[in-house]
Structure formats: structure tokens, C-alpha cells
Amino acid sequence: MLTRYMGMTPQSQSYLFTFGLAITLLGVVLTEMWLPMVVGAILMTGLMVESWIRVAHIIPLHREMRDMKKQLADLQSKLYQHQQETE
């Protein structure tokens, strides 16, 4: 599900899914079609939780990993240069 909605920012997706869950729960309360609405609410809850986890944890982790890889590459190039100078 992480690549399904690439046209929106992850934070916008989180807000959209939260709003969708609120509307679905309102529909459960106000209509007599409660079984399809409950199924929809369960699906929207899953999408909402996944999107908020992505915004809060996965995206910052990817940024941190990208920064660490860059630092590692810089350190490796410095080490290689230092080895070339000592030879």
C-alpha cells in the first residue's frame, strides 16, 4: 500500500484517510446499511493507521538512512584518499 497513492503527499493521504474514516463512522451511525459501512470503517482504519505510521516513522527513517549512507560514502572516500597519500 505504500506506493498506491503517489500523486499525493503522505501527510495529505493521512488527513484524507482520517477524514474518510470519520465520514464512514458517521455513515454507520446515521444509516441502516451498517454492515457495509462497518467493513468500510475497518478498511479506512487500516489505511489511516498505515499512513500515519508512514508519516511519523517510515519517511523520517528513510531520510536518516539516506544521510547515513552519504556520511559513510564521504568517510570511505576520505579513508581511500588517506591510504593513497600514505603509500
Backbone hydrogen bonds, N-H to C=O, Kabsch-Sander energy under -0.5 kcal/mol:
donor,donor_aa,acceptor,acceptor_aa,energy
4,R,1,M,-0.9
6,M,4,R,-0.7
8,M,5,Y,-0.9
13,Q,9,T,-2.2
14,S,10,P,-2.1
15,Y,11,Q,-2.2
16,L,12,S,-2.6
17,F,13,Q,-2.9
18,T,14,S,-2.2
19,F,15,Y,-2.6
20,G,16,L,-2.7
21,L,17,F,-2.2
22,A,18,T,-2.2
23,I,19,F,-2.4
24,T,20,G,-2.4
25,L,21,L,-2.8
26,L,22,A,-2.1
27,G,23,I,-2.3
28,V,24,T,-2.0
29,V,25,L,-1.8
30,L,26,L,-2.4
31,T,27,G,-1.9
34,W,32,E,-1.3
37,M,33,M,-1.4
38,V,34,W,-2.6
39,V,35,L,-2.0
40,G,36,P,-2.3
41,A,37,M,-2.5
42,I,38,V,-2.3
43,L,39,V,-2.3
44,M,40,G,-2.8
45,T,41,A,-2.3
46,G,42,I,-2.0
47,L,43,L,-2.3
48,M,44,M,-2.8
49,V,45,T,-2.7
50,E,46,G,-2.3
51,S,47,L,-2.4
52,W,48,M,-2.4
53,I,49,V,-2.3
54,R,50,E,-2.2
55,V,51,S,-2.3
56,A,52,W,-2.6
57,H,53,I,-2.8
58,I,53,I,-1.4
59,I,54,R,-2.5
61,L,57,H,-1.8
62,H,58,I,-2.3
63,R,59,I,-2.1
64,E,60,P,-2.4
65,M,61,L,-2.5
66,R,62,H,-2.3
67,D,63,R,-2.3
68,M,64,E,-2.4
69,K,65,M,-2.4
70,K,66,R,-1.9
71,Q,67,D,-2.4
72,L,68,M,-2.5
73,A,69,K,-2.3
74,D,70,K,-2.3
75,L,71,Q,-2.5
76,Q,72,L,-2.5
77,S,73,A,-2.3
78,K,74,D,-2.2
79,L,75,L,-2.5
80,Y,76,Q,-2.4
81,Q,77,S,-2.3
82,H,78,K,-2.5
83,Q,79,L,-2.3
84,Q,80,Y,-2.0
85,E,81,Q,-1.9
86,T,82,H,-1.8
87,E,83,Q,-0.9
